[in-house]
C-alpha cells in the first residue's frame, strides 16, 4: 500500500476514499490516511471483528436424574500448538439442544489459517452459582470437542457451519453449529465526486498539482484523517475520482469535516492551497444547489477565490469482503513457477529447486504451501491451474507457460498437494532454461478470468508467481498487467534467492504511480503484490501474510468499481 499524505510515494496515490472503519482496514478497502494515523500510534490492524453464535444438537446426556447443563468454550490454536481461550458461553440448564446467547468475539484474518477448537462441558449443579469465567474446566464433565478453521465458517452460505462433536466414549456425541456475524455498525456510505475551480497557483514554472485530504473533527478539537484523493497534475480546475466515506468515518451528517487542498511536492512538504470546514449535510446542500464554497488560507485575511464543488453525491450500501465470500463468490488459486537456469541444477543442494529428502521445504514449496493453504478454503472444487515458465520443452524450444502436470491441454491439478507433486515431477522432466518472462503466464491467467466474466461466474482469481530472477522484458510484463487490471485477477509475486528485485517495486505500484502500457494505457487498479523472501522478517510477519494483506481490498476495488453486489443480498441491506 502507499503511505500517508506526507510521504512522496503515498501523495500521488489514488486512494479513492477511505471506505472503512479504522478497525477494518484490510477487509473493507485501502485507506492510507487512516493507516498512517494508526501506524503512527504503534498500531497495525489487519483484521475484521466477527461474533460467533453457537448452538448444539443431540448432546450426550451425562446426568442421571436430569439432562446435561451444557457450556461451550472456544479456543484458538497458536503457531506453537498451544491453545488460547477466546471465550465461554453461559450455562444452559437441563438442555441437550442448547442455543447459547453469549457471543464469542474473534478477529478474522484473511491472510491466516485460524484453527478453532470448541469444547463442550456439562457443568456440575454445585457450580451453577459460579460465574462461568471462574469455572475450573477440569472439574466439569467433558462432553466432546469440534474443530474447524475460521475460513470454513465465513465461506459457507449464511456463514453457518455444523460440526460433528467428537469425545470420550462411543456413539454419537451430537453436533455443534457455529454462525459468524460481522461486527459492522453501519454499511451506509456517501460517494462524492468533487471538483475545484480557480485554485491558487503556488508553483513558479508550472501549475499546482492539487489533491484533497479530508479529516474528521473530534470532540476534543483534534482531527483524524479519513481519506484523500489522487493528485491531478498541473491543473487549477481539477476534478477527482469519486470518494467514498462510510458512516463510521464521518459519524453523522452533521459532524464537521475539514477539507484541505494541497499542492503536491516531491519532497513530501506539500503546500496548503486552502481549507474549509463542511459537514456531509452541507456538502449535500452544495450538490443540490449546484453552488460552490470558497477555500480560506490560514494566516490570510482574504478568502481564496478557489472554490470547491460537489459534482455528484449518492448514498449507497457498502458490502464487505465477507458479504461476497459468504454469498458464493470464490477465490480461485493459480500458480506459476520459475524454471530458468539461474535457479541452479535441482540435483545440487545449493539449488533453489533442490528437493530435500528430509522433507524440509525449499522456497518454492514453502510459498506454494503457505499461500495455497489459505486460498484453498475459498475455492469449492480445489482444482488449481499450475504452470511453469522459462523451461525447456521438446525440439529444443523454451516455453514461458507450460502445464506443470505434463498434460498438453489441462493445467489443473487437485489441491495444494497436486501442485506440490506436479512441481516435483516437472523438475525431473523439464530442463531449466530462460530468460525470465512473465507476460505469457499473466496473459493465460487473464484469459481464464476474462472467460469467467463473460460467462458470469462469481469468481476472482489469484495468480501466484514464484521467481528467482529479474524480469527480462519489464515492458512486456507491464503491458500484460495493464490489460489484466480490469479483470477479477490479483497477482502475487514471491522473489526467492539473492537477485536484485528492484524492478518488482515498479510492478507492485505501491509508489502511487499506476502502471502504463507501451501504448499509453493506464492500469485501472493496482493488482500486484510483491514480497522478496529475503526481506520478510522472521517471527514478525510471514510470507503469506505479507502477500495476502492487500488481496481483500483488491477484490473489493474490483467488484465495487463495477457495482457488483453479493449474490444473495439480505433484504435488510437494500
VEXDREN-2710 file (C-alpha; in Angstrom, 1 decimal):
% VEXDREN-2710
k/r/px/py/pz
1/UNK/0.0/0.0/0.0
2/UNK/1.0/3.6/-0.3
3/UNK/1.9/5.7/2.7
4/UNK/0.3/8.7/4.4
5/UNK/-0.2/12.0/2.8
6/UNK/3.2/13.5/3.9
7/UNK/5.1/10.7/2.0
8/UNK/6.2/11.3/-1.5
9/UNK/5.1/7.8/-2.6
10/UNK/1.7/8.0/-0.9
11/UNK/1.0/11.5/-2.0
12/UNK/0.5/10.6/-5.7
13/UNK/-1.6/7.5/-5.0
14/UNK/-5.3/7.4/-6.0
15/UNK/-6.9/6.3/-2.8
16/UNK/-10.4/6.8/-3.9
17/UNK/-11.6/7.5/-0.4
18/UNK/-11.4/5.6/2.8
19/UNK/-14.4/3.4/2.7
20/UNK/-13.9/1.7/6.0
21/UNK/-13.9/2.0/9.8
22/UNK/-10.4/2.0/11.2
23/UNK/-10.8/-1.4/12.7
24/UNK/-11.3/-3.0/9.3
25/UNK/-8.5/-1.7/7.1
26/UNK/-7.9/-4.8/5.1
27/UNK/-11.3/-6.3/4.8
28/UNK/-13.1/-3.1/3.7
29/UNK/-10.6/-1.4/1.4
30/UNK/-7.3/0.5/1.5
31/UNK/-7.2/3.9/3.3
32/UNK/-3.7/5.2/3.5
33/UNK/-4.5/8.3/5.6
34/UNK/-6.2/6.2/8.3
35/UNK/-3.5/3.6/8.1
36/UNK/-0.8/6.2/8.6
37/UNK/-2.7/7.7/11.6
38/UNK/-2.9/4.3/13.2
39/UNK/0.6/3.2/12.5
40/UNK/1.9/6.5/14.0
41/UNK/0.4/5.3/17.3
42/UNK/2.1/2.0/17.2
43/UNK/-0.9/0.0/15.9
44/UNK/-1.4/-2.1/12.8
45/UNK/-4.8/-3.6/12.4
46/UNK/-5.3/-6.2/9.7
47/UNK/-8.5/-7.9/10.9
48/UNK/-12.3/-7.9/10.7
49/UNK/-14.1/-8.3/14.0
50/UNK/-16.8/-11.1/13.9
51/UNK/-19.0/-12.6/16.5
52/UNK/-19.6/-16.4/16.8
53/UNK/-23.0/-17.7/17.7
54/UNK/-23.1/-21.3/19.0
55/UNK/-25.8/-23.9/19.2
56/UNK/-25.7/-27.7/19.7
57/UNK/-27.9/-30.6/18.9
58/UNK/-28.3/-34.1/20.4
59/UNK/-25.6/-33.7/23.0
60/UNK/-24.7/-36.7/25.1
61/UNK/-26.6/-36.8/28.4
62/UNK/-24.1/-37.2/31.3
63/UNK/-26.7/-36.6/34.1
64/UNK/-28.6/-39.4/35.8
65/UNK/-31.7/-37.7/37.0
66/UNK/-31.9/-34.7/34.6
67/UNK/-30.3/-33.7/31.4
68/UNK/-26.9/-32.1/30.9
69/UNK/-26.3/-28.5/31.7
70/UNK/-24.0/-27.5/28.7
71/UNK/-21.5/-24.7/28.3
72/UNK/-19.2/-24.2/25.3
73/UNK/-15.6/-22.9/25.4
74/UNK/-13.8/-21.6/22.3
75/UNK/-10.1/-21.8/21.8
76/UNK/-7.7/-20.7/19.0
77/UNK/-4.6/-22.7/18.3
78/UNK/-1.5/-20.6/18.1
79/UNK/1.5/-21.4/15.8
80/UNK/3.3/-23.2/18.6
81/UNK/0.4/-25.5/19.1
82/UNK/-0.8/-24.0/22.4
83/UNK/-4.5/-23.1/22.9
84/UNK/-5.6/-19.7/23.8
85/UNK/-9.1/-19.3/25.2
86/UNK/-11.3/-16.8/23.4
87/UNK/-14.4/-17.0/25.4
88/UNK/-17.2/-19.0/27.1
89/UNK/-20.9/-19.2/26.7
90/UNK/-23.3/-19.2/29.5
91/UNK/-24.6/-22.4/31.1
92/UNK/-28.0/-23.6/29.8
93/UNK/-29.8/-25.8/32.3
94/UNK/-31.2/-29.2/31.5
95/UNK/-30.9/-29.0/27.7
96/UNK/-29.4/-31.3/25.1
97/UNK/-30.3/-28.8/22.3
98/UNK/-28.8/-25.6/23.6
99/UNK/-28.8/-22.3/21.8
100/UNK/-26.4/-20.1/23.7
101/UNK/-26.9/-16.3/23.8
102/UNK/-23.4/-15.3/24.8
103/UNK/-21.4/-14.4/21.6
104/UNK/-17.7/-15.2/21.2
105/UNK/-15.7/-12.3/19.7
106/UNK/-12.8/-13.1/17.3
107/UNK/-10.7/-11.1/14.8
108/UNK/-10.9/-12.7/11.4
109/UNK/-7.6/-12.5/9.5
110/UNK/-8.0/-13.4/5.8
111/UNK/-4.2/-14.0/5.4
112/UNK/-4.1/-16.6/8.2
113/UNK/-5.4/-20.1/8.7
114/UNK/-7.1/-19.7/12.1
115/UNK/-7.7/-23.0/13.8
116/UNK/-10.6/-23.0/16.3
117/UNK/-11.3/-25.7/18.9
118/UNK/-14.7/-25.9/20.6
119/UNK/-15.1/-27.8/23.9
120/UNK/-18.5/-28.6/25.3
121/UNK/-18.9/-29.3/29.0
122/UNK/-21.7/-30.4/31.3
123/UNK/-21.4/-28.1/34.3
124/UNK/-22.0/-29.7/37.7
125/UNK/-25.0/-28.5/39.7
126/UNK/-22.9/-27.3/42.6
127/UNK/-21.2/-24.7/40.3
128/UNK/-24.4/-23.2/38.9
129/UNK/-23.9/-20.0/41.1
130/UNK/-20.3/-19.6/40.0
131/UNK/-19.5/-17.1/37.1
132/UNK/-18.6/-19.1/34.0
133/UNK/-15.2/-17.3/33.8
134/UNK/-14.3/-18.6/37.2
135/UNK/-15.2/-22.3/36.5
136/UNK/-12.4/-24.8/36.5
137/UNK/-12.8/-26.8/33.4
138/UNK/-11.2/-29.9/34.8
139/UNK/-13.9/-30.1/37.4
140/UNK/-16.7/-30.3/34.7
141/UNK/-17.8/-33.3/32.6
142/UNK/-16.3/-33.1/29.2
143/UNK/-18.9/-33.8/26.5
144/UNK/-16.6/-33.6/23.5
145/UNK/-14.9/-31.2/21.0
146/UNK/-15.2/-30.0/17.5
147/UNK/-12.7/-28.2/15.3
148/UNK/-12.6/-26.1/12.2
149/UNK/-10.9/-23.0/10.7
150/UNK/-12.5/-19.6/10.6
151/UNK/-12.3/-19.6/6.8
152/UNK/-14.6/-22.6/6.6
153/UNK/-17.3/-20.7/8.5
154/UNK/-17.2/-17.4/6.6
155/UNK/-17.3/-19.1/3.2
156/UNK/-20.5/-21.0/4.0
157/UNK/-23.9/-19.8/3.0
158/UNK/-25.2/-17.6/5.8
159/UNK/-21.7/-18.1/7.4
160/UNK/-23.0/-21.1/9.3
161/UNK/-21.1/-24.4/9.7
162/UNK/-22.3/-27.5/11.5
163/UNK/-19.6/-29.7/13.0
164/UNK/-19.6/-33.2/14.5
165/UNK/-18.7/-33.4/18.1
166/UNK/-16.1/-36.0/19.0
167/UNK/-15.4/-37.0/22.5
168/UNK/-14.8/-39.7/25.1
169/UNK/-16.7/-43.0/24.8
170/UNK/-18.6/-44.5/21.9
171/UNK/-21.6/-43.5/19.8
172/UNK/-22.7/-40.2/18.5
173/UNK/-21.8/-37.1/20.5
174/UNK/-24.1/-34.7/18.7
175/UNK/-23.3/-31.6/16.6
176/UNK/-22.2/-28.0/17.1
177/UNK/-23.3/-25.3/14.8
178/UNK/-21.2/-22.1/14.5
179/UNK/-22.6/-19.0/12.8
180/UNK/-20.4/-15.9/12.2
181/UNK/-21.7/-12.3/12.1
182/UNK/-19.6/-9.4/11.0
183/UNK/-19.4/-6.6/13.6
184/UNK/-20.3/-3.7/11.3
185/UNK/-22.0/-0.7/12.9
186/UNK/-23.3/0.7/9.6
187/UNK/-23.0/-0.1/5.9
188/UNK/-24.2/3.4/4.8
189/UNK/-21.7/5.3/2.7
190/UNK/-21.6/8.5/0.8
191/UNK/-19.9/8.6/-2.6
192/UNK/-18.9/12.1/-3.8
193/UNK/-17.3/13.5/-6.9
194/UNK/-15.5/16.7/-6.1
195/UNK/-14.0/19.4/-8.3
196/UNK/-12.4/22.7/-7.7
197/UNK/-12.1/25.9/-9.7
198/UNK/-9.7/28.8/-9.8
199/UNK/-7.2/27.3/-7.3
200/UNK/-4.3/29.5/-6.4
201/UNK/-1.1/28.6/-8.4
202/UNK/1.7/28.1/-5.9
203/UNK/4.2/26.8/-8.5
204/UNK/6.8/29.0/-10.1
205/UNK/7.3/27.3/-13.5
206/UNK/4.1/25.3/-13.9
207/UNK/0.6/25.0/-12.4
208/UNK/-0.2/23.5/-9.0
209/UNK/-0.6/19.7/-8.6
210/UNK/-3.6/19.6/-6.3
211/UNK/-5.0/16.8/-4.1
212/UNK/-7.6/16.9/-1.3
213/UNK/-7.3/15.5/2.3
214/UNK/-10.5/15.1/4.3
215/UNK/-10.4/14.8/8.1
216/UNK/-13.0/14.3/10.8
217/UNK/-13.1/16.7/13.8
218/UNK/-13.1/15.0/17.2
219/UNK/-14.9/16.2/20.3
220/UNK/-11.6/17.5/21.7
221/UNK/-10.9/19.7/18.7
222/UNK/-8.4/17.4/17.0
223/UNK/-8.6/16.0/13.6
224/UNK/-8.4/12.4/12.3
225/UNK/-7.6/12.0/8.5
226/UNK/-10.1/9.7/6.9
227/UNK/-9.4/9.9/3.1
228/UNK/-7.6/11.7/0.3
229/UNK/-7.8/12.0/-3.4
230/UNK/-5.3/11.2/-6.0
231/UNK/-3.1/14.1/-7.4
232/UNK/-4.2/15.9/-10.5
233/UNK/-1.0/17.2/-12.2
234/UNK/-0.7/20.8/-13.5
235/UNK/-4.3/21.8/-13.1
236/UNK/-6.0/24.7/-11.3
237/UNK/-9.5/23.4/-12.1
238/UNK/-9.2/19.7/-11.1
239/UNK/-11.9/17.0/-10.8
240/UNK/-11.0/13.9/-8.9
241/UNK/-12.3/10.3/-9.0
242/UNK/-15.2/9.6/-6.6
243/UNK/-14.5/9.5/-2.9
244/UNK/-16.4/7.1/-0.6
245/UNK/-16.9/7.8/3.0
246/UNK/-18.7/5.4/5.4
247/UNK/-20.9/6.4/8.3
248/UNK/-18.2/5.1/10.7
249/UNK/-15.8/7.7/9.3
250/UNK/-18.0/10.8/9.3
251/UNK/-20.1/9.7/12.3
252/UNK/-23.1/11.7/11.3
253/UNK/-24.1/14.0/8.5
254/UNK/-23.9/17.0/10.9
255/UNK/-20.4/16.2/12.1
256/UNK/-17.8/18.8/10.8
257/UNK/-15.3/17.6/8.2
258/UNK/-12.1/19.5/7.4
259/UNK/-11.3/19.6/3.7
260/UNK/-7.8/20.7/2.8
261/UNK/-6.3/21.2/-0.7
262/UNK/-2.6/20.7/-1.1
263/UNK/-0.1/21.2/-3.9
264/UNK/1.9/18.0/-4.2
265/UNK/5.6/18.3/-3.7
266/UNK/8.2/15.6/-4.4
267/UNK/10.0/16.5/-1.2
268/UNK/6.9/15.4/0.7
269/UNK/6.5/19.0/2.0
270/UNK/3.1/19.6/0.4
271/UNK/2.0/23.3/0.4
272/UNK/-1.5/24.1/1.6
273/UNK/-3.6/25.9/-1.0
274/UNK/-6.7/26.3/1.1
275/UNK/-9.0/24.7/3.5
276/UNK/-12.7/24.8/4.6
277/UNK/-15.0/23.1/7.1
278/UNK/-18.2/21.4/5.9
279/UNK/-20.4/18.6/7.2
280/UNK/-21.8/15.9/4.9
281/UNK/-25.2/17.6/5.2
282/UNK/-23.6/20.9/3.9
283/UNK/-21.9/19.1/1.1
284/UNK/-25.2/17.6/0.1
285/UNK/-26.6/21.1/0.0
286/UNK/-23.7/22.3/-2.3
287/UNK/-24.6/19.4/-4.6
288/UNK/-28.3/20.1/-4.7
289/UNK/-28.0/23.8/-5.2
290/UNK/-25.1/23.4/-7.7
291/UNK/-23.2/26.1/-5.7
292/UNK/-19.6/26.3/-4.6
293/UNK/-17.8/27.1/-1.4
294/UNK/-14.7/29.2/-1.1
295/UNK/-11.5/28.0/0.5
296/UNK/-9.7/30.1/3.1
297/UNK/-6.0/30.2/3.7
298/UNK/-4.8/30.2/7.3
299/UNK/-2.9/33.4/8.2
300/UNK/-4.6/35.5/5.5
301/UNK/-7.5/37.8/5.9
302/UNK/-8.9/37.4/2.4
303/UNK/-11.0/34.5/1.3
304/UNK/-9.4/32.5/-1.5
305/UNK/-11.0/32.8/-4.9
306/UNK/-10.6/29.0/-5.2
307/UNK/-13.9/27.1/-4.8
308/UNK/-15.0/23.6/-4.2
309/UNK/-18.0/22.0/-5.9
310/UNK/-19.7/18.7/-5.4
311/UNK/-20.5/17.3/-8.9
312/UNK/-22.0/14.1/-7.7
313/UNK/-23.3/12.7/-4.4
314/UNK/-25.1/9.4/-3.8
315/UNK/-25.9/7.4/-0.6
316/UNK/-25.2/3.8/-1.1
317/UNK/-24.6/0.5/0.8
318/UNK/-21.1/-0.9/1.0
319/UNK/-20.7/-4.7/1.2
320/UNK/-17.8/-6.2/2.9
321/UNK/-15.4/-8.9/1.7
322/UNK/-17.2/-11.4/3.9
323/UNK/-20.5/-10.4/2.3
324/UNK/-19.3/-11.5/-1.1
325/UNK/-17.4/-14.6/0.1
326/UNK/-20.3/-16.0/2.1
327/UNK/-22.7/-15.3/-0.7
328/UNK/-20.9/-17.7/-3.0
329/UNK/-18.1/-15.7/-4.6
330/UNK/-14.9/-17.9/-4.9
331/UNK/-11.2/-17.1/-4.9
332/UNK/-9.6/-19.4/-7.5
333/UNK/-5.9/-20.1/-7.0
334/UNK/-3.3/-20.4/-9.8
335/UNK/0.4/-20.9/-9.6
336/UNK/3.4/-20.2/-12.0
337/UNK/6.9/-21.5/-11.1
338/UNK/10.2/-20.2/-12.5
339/UNK/12.2/-22.9/-14.4
340/UNK/15.0/-20.7/-15.5
341/UNK/18.6/-22.0/-15.2
342/UNK/19.6/-19.3/-12.7
343/UNK/17.9/-21.4/-10.1
344/UNK/20.7/-23.9/-10.3
345/UNK/20.6/-27.7/-11.0
346/UNK/17.8/-29.2/-8.9
347/UNK/20.1/-32.1/-8.1
348/UNK/22.5/-29.9/-6.2
349/UNK/21.9/-28.9/-2.6
350/UNK/22.6/-25.2/-3.3
351/UNK/19.9/-25.1/-6.0
352/UNK/16.7/-23.1/-5.2
353/UNK/14.8/-26.1/-6.6
354/UNK/16.6/-28.7/-4.5
355/UNK/14.0/-31.2/-3.0
356/UNK/15.4/-32.2/0.4
357/UNK/14.8/-35.9/1.2
358/UNK/14.3/-34.9/4.8
359/UNK/11.1/-33.1/3.9
360/UNK/12.4/-29.6/4.5
361/UNK/10.7/-27.4/2.0
362/UNK/12.6/-25.2/-0.4
363/UNK/11.5/-21.6/-1.0
364/UNK/9.2/-22.6/-3.9
365/UNK/7.5/-25.3/-1.9
366/UNK/7.1/-23.0/1.1
367/UNK/5.4/-20.3/-1.0
368/UNK/3.0/-22.8/-2.6
369/UNK/2.1/-24.4/0.7
370/UNK/1.6/-21.2/2.7
371/UNK/-0.4/-19.3/0.1
372/UNK/-2.3/-22.4/-1.1
373/UNK/-3.3/-23.4/2.5
374/UNK/-5.1/-20.0/2.9
375/UNK/-6.7/-19.7/-0.5
376/UNK/-8.0/-23.3/-0.8
377/UNK/-10.8/-22.7/1.7
378/UNK/-12.3/-20.1/-0.7
379/UNK/-12.3/-22.5/-3.7
380/UNK/-15.1/-25.1/-3.8
381/UNK/-13.6/-27.7/-6.1
382/UNK/-9.9/-27.1/-5.1
383/UNK/-8.7/-27.7/-8.6
384/UNK/-5.8/-25.3/-9.4
385/UNK/-4.1/-24.4/-12.7
386/UNK/-0.4/-24.8/-12.3
387/UNK/2.2/-23.6/-14.8
388/UNK/5.9/-23.3/-15.3
389/UNK/7.8/-20.7/-17.3
390/UNK/11.4/-20.5/-18.7
391/UNK/11.7/-24.2/-19.1
392/UNK/12.8/-26.4/-22.0
393/UNK/10.3/-28.3/-24.0
394/UNK/10.7/-30.9/-26.8
395/UNK/12.6/-29.8/-30.0
396/UNK/14.9/-27.5/-28.1
397/UNK/12.4/-24.8/-27.5
398/UNK/11.8/-22.8/-24.4
399/UNK/8.2/-22.3/-23.1
400/UNK/7.1/-19.4/-21.0
401/UNK/3.9/-21.1/-20.0
402/UNK/3.7/-24.9/-19.8
403/UNK/1.5/-27.1/-17.7
404/UNK/3.3/-28.4/-14.6
405/UNK/1.4/-31.7/-14.7
406/UNK/2.6/-32.5/-18.2
407/UNK/-0.8/-32.5/-19.7
408/UNK/-1.0/-31.0/-23.2
409/UNK/-4.4/-29.3/-22.6
410/UNK/-5.4/-29.3/-18.9
411/UNK/-3.3/-27.3/-16.4
412/UNK/-5.5/-28.1/-13.4
413/UNK/-4.3/-30.3/-10.5
414/UNK/-6.1/-31.5/-7.4
415/UNK/-5.4/-29.4/-4.4
416/UNK/-2.2/-27.9/-3.0
417/UNK/-0.7/-31.4/-2.8
418/UNK/-1.4/-31.7/-6.5
419/UNK/0.7/-28.6/-7.2
420/UNK/3.5/-29.9/-5.0
421/UNK/3.7/-33.3/-6.7
422/UNK/3.4/-31.8/-10.2
423/UNK/6.2/-29.3/-9.4
424/UNK/8.5/-32.1/-8.1
425/UNK/7.8/-34.2/-11.1
426/UNK/8.4/-31.4/-13.6
427/UNK/11.9/-30.8/-12.0
428/UNK/12.8/-34.3/-13.3
429/UNK/11.3/-33.8/-16.8
430/UNK/11.8/-30.2/-17.7
431/UNK/15.3/-28.8/-18.4
432/UNK/15.9/-25.4/-16.8
433/UNK/16.4/-22.6/-19.5
434/UNK/15.4/-19.0/-19.7
435/UNK/15.0/-16.0/-19.9
436/UNK/12.6/-14.8/-17.2
437/UNK/9.4/-13.7/-18.8
438/UNK/6.0/-13.3/-17.0
439/UNK/3.9/-11.9/-19.9
440/UNK/2.6/-15.2/-21.3
441/UNK/1.7/-16.6/-17.8
442/UNK/-0.2/-13.4/-16.9
443/UNK/-2.0/-13.4/-20.3
444/UNK/-3.0/-17.0/-19.8
445/UNK/-4.4/-16.3/-16.4
446/UNK/-6.1/-13.2/-17.7
447/UNK/-7.8/-15.3/-20.4
448/UNK/-9.3/-17.6/-17.8
449/UNK/-10.5/-14.6/-15.8
450/UNK/-11.9/-13.0/-18.9
451/UNK/-13.9/-16.1/-19.8
452/UNK/-15.4/-16.3/-16.3
453/UNK/-16.5/-12.6/-16.7
454/UNK/-18.3/-13.3/-20.0
455/UNK/-19.8/-16.5/-18.5
456/UNK/-21.0/-14.5/-15.4
457/UNK/-19.2/-16.8/-13.0
458/UNK/-18.8/-15.4/-9.5
459/UNK/-15.1/-15.9/-9.3
460/UNK/-12.0/-13.9/-8.5
461/UNK/-8.6/-15.3/-9.5
462/UNK/-5.3/-15.2/-7.6
463/UNK/-2.1/-15.9/-9.5
464/UNK/1.0/-16.7/-7.5
465/UNK/4.2/-16.3/-9.5
466/UNK/7.4/-17.5/-7.8
467/UNK/10.7/-16.4/-9.3
468/UNK/14.4/-16.1/-8.6
469/UNK/15.3/-13.5/-11.2
470/UNK/14.8/-10.1/-12.6
471/UNK/12.2/-9.9/-15.4
472/UNK/13.9/-9.9/-18.8
473/UNK/11.3/-7.8/-20.5
474/UNK/9.7/-5.4/-18.0
475/UNK/7.6/-3.6/-20.5
476/UNK/6.0/-6.8/-21.8
477/UNK/5.1/-7.7/-18.2
478/UNK/3.7/-4.2/-17.7
479/UNK/1.6/-4.4/-20.9
480/UNK/0.1/-7.7/-19.7
481/UNK/-0.6/-6.3/-16.2
482/UNK/-2.3/-3.2/-17.6
483/UNK/-4.5/-5.3/-19.9
484/UNK/-5.4/-7.6/-17.0
485/UNK/-6.1/-4.7/-14.5
486/UNK/-9.8/-4.5/-15.3
487/UNK/-10.3/-8.2/-14.7
488/UNK/-11.1/-10.1/-11.5
489/UNK/-7.5/-11.1/-11.0
490/UNK/-4.7/-10.4/-8.5
491/UNK/-1.1/-11.3/-9.0
492/UNK/1.1/-12.3/-6.1
493/UNK/4.9/-12.4/-6.7
494/UNK/7.4/-14.1/-4.4
495/UNK/11.0/-13.4/-5.1
496/UNK/13.4/-16.2/-4.0
497/UNK/17.1/-16.2/-3.9
498/UNK/19.5/-13.2/-3.8
499/UNK/18.7/-11.4/-7.0
500/UNK/18.1/-7.7/-7.2
501/UNK/14.3/-7.4/-7.3
502/UNK/14.2/-3.6/-7.5
503/UNK/12.2/-3.7/-10.7
504/UNK/9.5/-5.6/-8.9
505/UNK/8.6/-2.5/-7.0
506/UNK/7.6/-0.9/-10.3
507/UNK/5.2/-3.8/-10.9
508/UNK/3.8/-3.6/-7.3
509/UNK/2.9/0.1/-8.0
510/UNK/3.0/0.9/-4.3
511/UNK/4.8/4.1/-5.2
512/UNK/1.4/5.5/-6.2
513/UNK/2.1/5.6/-9.9
514/UNK/-0.2/3.3/-11.8
515/UNK/1.4/1.0/-14.5
516/UNK/1.4/2.3/-18.0
517/UNK/1.5/0.1/-21.1
518/UNK/3.7/0.7/-24.2
519/UNK/0.5/2.0/-25.9
520/UNK/-0.1/4.6/-23.2
521/UNK/-2.9/2.8/-21.5
522/UNK/-3.1/3.2/-17.7
523/UNK/-3.9/0.4/-15.3
524/UNK/-7.4/0.7/-13.9
525/UNK/-6.2/-0.5/-10.4
526/UNK/-3.2/-2.0/-8.6
527/UNK/-3.3/-5.8/-8.9
528/UNK/0.2/-6.8/-7.9
529/UNK/1.7/-7.6/-4.5
530/UNK/5.4/-8.4/-4.4
531/UNK/7.4/-9.9/-1.5
532/UNK/11.1/-10.9/-1.5
533/UNK/11.6/-13.9/0.8
534/UNK/14.9/-12.4/2.0
535/UNK/13.3/-9.3/3.4
536/UNK/10.5/-11.0/5.3
537/UNK/11.3/-10.5/9.0
538/UNK/11.3/-13.9/10.7
539/UNK/8.9/-14.1/13.6
540/UNK/7.2/-10.8/12.8
541/UNK/5.4/-11.4/9.5
542/UNK/5.1/-14.5/7.4
543/UNK/5.5/-14.6/3.6
544/UNK/1.8/-15.4/3.2
545/UNK/0.7/-12.5/5.5
546/UNK/2.8/-10.1/3.5
547/UNK/1.5/-11.4/0.2
548/UNK/-2.2/-11.6/1.1
549/UNK/-2.7/-8.5/3.2
550/UNK/-3.9/-6.4/0.2
551/UNK/-6.0/-9.1/-1.5
552/UNK/-9.4/-8.4/0.1
553/UNK/-9.0/-4.7/-0.7
554/UNK/-8.0/-5.5/-4.3
555/UNK/-11.1/-7.8/-4.6
556/UNK/-13.4/-5.0/-3.2
557/UNK/-11.9/-2.4/-5.5
558/UNK/-12.7/-4.7/-8.5
559/UNK/-16.3/-5.5/-7.6
560/UNK/-17.2/-2.0/-6.3
561/UNK/-15.8/-0.4/-9.5
562/UNK/-18.2/-2.5/-11.5
563/UNK/-21.0/-2.0/-9.0
564/UNK/-21.2/-5.8/-8.5
565/UNK/-23.2/-6.8/-5.4
566/UNK/-23.1/-10.1/-3.4
567/UNK/-25.0/-12.9/-5.0
568/UNK/-27.7/-13.0/-2.3
569/UNK/-28.0/-9.6/-0.7
570/UNK/-30.0/-9.8/2.5
571/UNK/-33.2/-7.8/2.4
572/UNK/-32.1/-5.6/5.3
573/UNK/-29.1/-4.3/3.2
574/UNK/-31.3/-2.8/0.5
END
